[in-house]
Amino acid sequence: MIIKTKKYQLPTSTYIKMGLTSVLKEQWWVILIALAICCGYFWIPSIWWIIGAIIAYGLYVLFWAIQFTGVTQMEQNKVIFDKMAYEIDSRQILMKINTKQGMPVQWNMIKKAEMGKDAFILYMSKAQFIHLPYKIFNSENEKKFLETILKRKELIK
């Protein structure tokens, strides 16, 4: 069975928000460094330890926000934000810009997958993922079939 979805365009704001969330979840330990800097207050009591830690963590988050915003502005990444239809089967995901142009993504390129409350998210790296909202599927059976494929490939449990 092949799942053929409706055309969908990933909004840049959604990409930035999801990318930033993904990085902050994956690198949760950075907040521990900020807390360790705050603990300097017990060594030499000064509010500057806490202010410094907050500024450092803020700059870290700002760095990643700028990275994801930059990806949306680069010419070679404009294709990611075009309107695409997807053809999904047990061999690959075919991202189609039109009937003649498309890019296959093999399942072994997908590192992990998530089922959100409104979409499937297939992660290839920190900055690359495929966002498949439930509204682009033509029927409930197609969503269940994709879920079955993801379970077989051991990308979700």
C-alpha positions in Angstrom: 0.0 0.0 0.0 1.2 3.5 -0.8 0.0 6.5 1.2 -0.4 9.6 -1.0 -0.9 12.7 1.0 -2.3 16.1 0.1 0.1 18.9 -0.6 1.6 20.6 2.5 3.9 23.5 3.1 5.9 23.6 6.3 5.6 27.1 7.8 9.0 28.6 8.8 7.7 29.5 12.2 6.7 25.9 12.9 10.2 24.7 11.7 12.0 27.1 14.0 9.8 26.3 17.0 10.1 22.5 16.4 13.8 22.6 15.8 14.5 24.7 18.9 12.3 22.4 21.0 14.1 19.3 19.6 17.6 20.7 20.4 16.6 21.8 23.9 15.2 18.4 24.6 18.2 16.6 23.2 20.7 18.9 25.0 18.8 19.2 28.3 22.1 18.9 30.2 23.1 22.4 29.3 20.7 23.7 31.9 22.7 21.8 34.5 25.8 23.8 33.5 23.8 27.0 34.1 22.7 25.7 37.5 26.3 24.8 38.3 27.3 28.4 37.6 24.5 29.6 39.8 26.0 27.4 42.6 29.0 29.8 42.6 26.8 32.0 44.7 27.5 29.6 47.7 31.2 30.0 47.2 31.3 33.8 46.8 27.9 35.3 47.5 27.1 37.6 44.7 24.0 38.1 42.5 26.3 38.1 39.4 26.6 34.3 39.5 22.9 34.0 38.8 22.8 36.9 36.3 25.8 35.4 34.5 24.2 31.9 34.3 20.9 33.4 33.0 22.7 35.4 30.4 24.8 32.4 29.3 21.8 30.2 29.0 19.9 32.9 27.2 22.8 33.3 24.7 22.8 29.5 24.2 19.1 29.5 23.3 19.5 32.6 21.1 22.4 30.9 19.3 20.1 27.9 18.3 17.2 30.2 17.4 19.5 32.1 15.1 20.7 28.8 13.5 17.2 27.6 12.8 16.1 31.1 11.5 19.1 31.1 9.2 18.2 27.8 7.7 14.9 29.2 6.6 16.6 32.1 4.9 19.2 30.1 2.9 18.6 29.7 -0.8 19.5 26.0 -0.9 17.0 25.2 1.8 14.0 27.0 0.1 13.0 23.6 -1.2 12.2 22.4 2.3 9.6 25.1 2.6 7.9 24.6 -0.7 4.5 22.9 -1.0 5.0 19.2 -1.3 3.0 16.0 -1.5 4.3 12.8 0.1 4.2 9.2 -1.1 5.0 6.9 1.7 5.4 3.1 1.6 7.5 0.5 3.5 10.6 1.2 1.4 10.8 5.0 1.4 9.2 8.4 1.7 9.0 10.3 -1.6 8.8 14.0 -1.2 7.3 15.4 -4.4 7.4 19.0 -5.4 5.4 18.2 -8.6 4.7 15.0 -10.6 8.2 15.0 -12.2 10.4 16.3 -9.3 10.8 14.6 -6.0 13.3 13.4 -3.5 13.3 9.9 -1.9 14.1 9.6 1.8 15.1 6.0 2.8 13.8 4.7 6.1 17.4 4.1 7.4 17.9 7.9 7.2 15.2 8.5 9.9 16.8 8.4 13.4 13.6 8.6 15.4 9.9 9.5 15.1 7.3 11.0 17.3 3.5 11.0 17.2 2.3 14.3 18.4 -1.2 15.4 19.1 -1.6 16.8 15.6 1.3 15.4 13.5 3.9 12.7 12.8 7.5 14.1 13.2 10.3 12.1 11.6 13.8 13.2 12.7 16.8 12.8 10.4 19.1 15.1 12.4 18.9 18.1 14.8 18.0 20.4 12.0 16.3 18.1 9.5 12.9 16.5 10.1 9.8 15.7 8.2 6.6 17.2 9.7 3.5 15.3 8.6 0.3 16.8 10.1 -2.7 14.5 10.4 -4.8 16.8 8.2 -2.7 15.9 5.0 -3.8 12.3 5.1 -6.8 11.3 3.1 -8.2 8.8 5.6 -7.7 7.4 9.1 -6.5 4.1 7.6 -3.5 5.9 6.0 -2.5 7.4 9.4 -2.8 3.9 11.0 -0.7 2.4 8.2 2.1 5.0 8.7 2.0 4.2 12.4 2.3 0.5 11.7 5.3 1.2 9.4 7.0 3.3 12.1 6.4 0.5 14.7 7.8 -2.1 12.3 10.9 0.0 11.7 11.2 0.5 15.5 11.0 4.3 15.3 8.2 4.5 17.7 6.9 2.1 20.4 
